[in-house]
Amino acid sequence: MTDRVQLLARIGLGVIAAVLAGAAGFVLFVRIPDGLAELVGVVSTLGVVLLAVRFASSLADNVFPGYNTVEVAVEGSISRDPGGAGPTSGGVSADEIVDQIERADAADAAEALVVKLNTPGGEVVPSDDVRSAVAAFDGPTVAYTTDLCASGGMWIASGCDELWARDISQVGSIGVLGLRPNLSGFLEERGVRFEGITAGEYKDAGQPVTEFSDEDLEYLQGLTDGFYDEFVDRVAEGMDLDPAFVRETEARVYLGSEAAELGLVDEIGDRDAVDDRVAELLGEEPSTVEFSPDRSLRERVSVGSRHVAYSLGAGVADRLSPDEEVTFEL
């Protein structure tokens, strides 16, 4: 069915639903009653018509979806709570991205998934949640990046069938970083000392109010190495690379053209080239719709403000809280 035919069918379905609902409402609420009931009936009729139109629109989306490909964007730092403090504040919620991917997987019309990646990375487990959702999608999955696909972006891309990039995109940074503010010197200068009572030798490891002990460093380095091993394994398996080679990249960032030569990127091309590839995979031209979280105007303004604030360094300042431990990021 052509796009024009589908559009006409959707319009026709909406008109039929509105006419039938209007006629039924007029008979039930206006024609039969008299007096004040007629005024109430007019209002009720309008309500019935609006409900019918909404129902028809929902039905049309299912019967005549008008798309066969869904695009989901991962833009900004990846975290569980993008509204919180820290380097990933003002970024993107992994839970919301997972919801949109699962929504696409549940939609009968969605035969392919395109994942737009423009991210410097983010938190480990949220990135893995998005990767798992992508890997579970029932159909071809093509990731592409225009500007930056680093760290957590590569973790997600390893769950896709292919990764496309521009020749000057920045790709790579396959590594793990453990961060914490060190306030011990600052507090000591002001005569402030924190004392804690713990059970378990390493319960306070990574607290920002004390210096690292050798034992703390060894313990936390072990955690970091564990996350790194998982990262290497996922990239090596998903991109069909030798794990030893992945480690040899030493978390470097490459231009897209060099990344393609190394096997970190499958193909070089723009968005039109990605569409051509999806057409090959589906055997028909892709008709793409973007799935994104529903946000109010207030939420959109809030997210945008956090992006600006973090760009100016507020995200770093927000990290200076004595109740924060080491955070591990990709």
VENFENMO-V210392 format. One record per backbone hydrogen bond with DSSP energy under -0.5 kcal/mol. CO is the residue of the C=O (numbers start at 1). NH is the residue of the N-H. Records with the same first field share a line. If there is no record, write none. Layout:
CO: NH / NH
This chain:
2: 6
3: 7
4: 8
5: 9
6: 10
7: 11
8: 12
9: 13
10: 14
11: 15
12: 16
13: 17
14: 18
15: 19
16: 20
17: 21
18: 22
19: 23
20: 24
21: 25
22: 26
23: 27
24: 28
25: 29
26: 30 / 31
27: 32
34: 37
35: 38 / 39
36: 40
37: 41
38: 42
39: 43
40: 44
41: 45
42: 46
43: 47
44: 48
45: 49
46: 50
47: 51
48: 52
49: 53
50: 54
51: 55
52: 56
53: 57
54: 58
55: 59
56: 60
57: 61
58: 62
59: 63
60: 64
68: 111 / 112
69: 289
70: 114
71: 291
72: 116
73: 75
74: 118
77: 79 / 92
78: 123
79: 94
81: 84
82: 90
86: 89
88: 91
92: 79 / 94
93: 97
94: 98
95: 99
96: 100
97: 101
98: 102
99: 103
100: 104
101: 105
102: 106
103: 107
104: 107
107: 110
109: 111
111: 140
112: 70
113: 142
114: 72 / 116
115: 117 / 144
116: 74 / 118
118: 76
119: 150
121: 78
122: 330
123: 127
124: 128
125: 129
126: 130
127: 131
128: 132
129: 133
130: 134
131: 135
132: 136
133: 137
134: 137
137: 139
140: 113
141: 161 / 162
142: 115
143: 164
144: 117
145: 166
147: 170
148: 119
149: 172
150: 153
151: 154 / 155
152: 156
153: 157
154: 158
156: 159
157: 160
162: 143
163: 266 / 267
164: 145
165: 269
166: 169
167: 257
169: 171 / 256
170: 149
171: 254
172: 151
173: 175
174: 251
177: 179 / 329
179: 327
181: 183
183: 187
184: 188
185: 189
186: 190
187: 192
188: 191
196: 198
200: 203
202: 205
204: 207
207: 210
208: 183 / 184
213: 217
214: 218
215: 219
216: 220
217: 221
218: 222
219: 223
220: 224
221: 225
222: 226
223: 227
224: 228
225: 229
226: 230
227: 231
228: 232
229: 233
230: 234
231: 235
232: 236
233: 237
234: 238
235: 239
236: 241
237: 240
242: 245 / 246
243: 247
244: 248
245: 249
246: 249
247: 250
249: 252
252: 173
254: 171
255: 259
256: 260
257: 261
258: 262
259: 263 / 264 / 265
267: 165
270: 274
271: 275
272: 276
273: 277
274: 278
275: 279
276: 280
277: 281
278: 282
279: 283 / 284
286: 288
287: 68 / 69
289: 71
290: 292
293: 295
296: 300
297: 301
298: 302
299: 303
300: 304
301: 305
302: 306
303: 307
304: 308
305: 309
306: 310
307: 311
308: 312
309: 314
310: 313
313: 316 / 317
314: 318
315: 86 / 319
316: 319
317: 320
319: 321
321: 324
324: 208
327: 179 / 329
328: 124
329: 177
